[in-house]
Amino acid sequence: MDLKVIGTGSKGNCYILENDSEALIIEAGVNIKAIKQALNFNVNKVVGCIVSHEHMDHAKSINELCKTGIKTYASKGTFSSLNIDNHKSISIENKRLVNIGNFKVMPFDVQHDAAEPFGFIIKHNECGNVLFLTDTFYSAYTFKNLNNIIIEANFSKKIIDAKVKAGASPDFLRNRILKSHLSLENCVEALSKNDLSKVNNIVLIHLSDTNSNEVEFKATVENATGKTVTVANNGTSIKFNKTPF
């Protein structure tokens, strides 16, 4: 199984889990052309797309995916906010397992300024149990038997505190970022609460352009977990198997 990063960050998020025969799209926040290109235009292998919430950097291309014939899964709140009503748009429920091709997906509630946002546990025989967690300021849950993790590390409290000390208004960040995105510090805390003994990869996503430091974030999570850590960038592709072999 491979993980492809089509887009990550405030300009657009989209990730693909795929092998030779099938693909699951995670988030639809980039142009449909970029998604098709990443699939080598083989859209027939796509078993579905899962979307965490309605903000455009995650949901931009839902309509185009549905028109292409790709089933897109999100909460009722997400589809309602976007006024989407298509036979290819399929509502899923909190903590109710859904089968999408050979992928099993369990949505769970997260804390974000959106109608009904979700994180996901994704299971496949090749990649094992994958945690996908983004756009939330903390994780209310712990998870068993994780093999791979895709998790937001949007900003550092240390960087924000330095900006405030330098004279920036505290409100310019605290009103939204601190209450809607996962900081590096909370990312590390969330990881520490889970059993990481079987985890092969930790992929850090959705880093802020101005309130993060890629090198520092990677080193911090590596030191805290002892795991292989990759900072996602557009075009990143890594092996995402259940075991290291």
C-alpha positions, 0 to 999 in steps of 0.5 A, a space after each residue: 500500500 502507498 500513501 500519496 500526498 496530493 495536497 496538505 495545508 490551508 491551500 488544500 488537502 487530499 491524500 490517497 491510499 492505494 495499491 495496484 487494484 484499488 484506491 481510497 481518497 481521503 479529503 477532496 480539497 484540491 482540484 479534481 484534475 490534480 486528483 485524476 493526475 495522481 491516479 494516472 487518470 485511472 479513476 476506475 480503481 477508486 472505491 470511494 472518497 472520505 471527507 472530514 468536514 465542509 471547509 473548502 480546503 478539505 471539500 472543494 471537489 466533492 461535486 466533481 468527484 460525485 459527477 465522475 462516479 466516485 462515491 463520497 462519504 461524509 457526515 450529514 452535517 457536512 453534506 447539508 452545509 455544502 448543499 450537496 444532494 447526490 446519489 453518489 454522496 453517502 452520509 456516514 454516522 459517528 462510530 458506525 463502521 462502513 465498508 468501502 471496497 476492501 477498506 473498512 472506515 470508522 468515523 469518529 467525532 472531533 472538535 472543530 468549527 464545522 457542522 459535524 466533523 470527523 476523524 477516521 480509523 481506516 483498516 485494510 489488510 495491507 496497511 493495517 489500522 490507520 488513524 487519520 486525525 486533522 482539524 481538531 484541537 485535541 483528541 478525545 479518544 485513544 485507539 488500539 492496534 494502530 499500524 500507521 498514523 496520519 495526524 495534524 501538527 498545525 502550529 507550535 504554541 511556542 511560535 505563537 507565544 513568541 509572536 505575541 511577545 513580539 507585539 502581535 495581538 493574541 486574538 489574531 490566533 487564539 480566536 480560531 487556530 487554538 480552538 480548531 487545529 491540533 498544535 504540535 504539543 497536543 499532537 505529541 500528547 495525543 500520540 503519547 496516549 496511544 500504544 505505538 508499539 505496532 506503528 510503522 509510520 507517523 505522517 504529520 499533515 496540515 502544517 501552518 505556513 507561518 506558525 510551524 517549523 518542519 525540521 523542528 516538528 519532525 525532530 520533536 515527534 521522532 524524539 517523543 515516539 521513536 518512530 519513523 516520522 514524515 512531514 507531508 508535502 505536496 507530492 510525498 509518496 511513502 510505503 504504508 504497509 501493515 508491517 515494515 517488510 
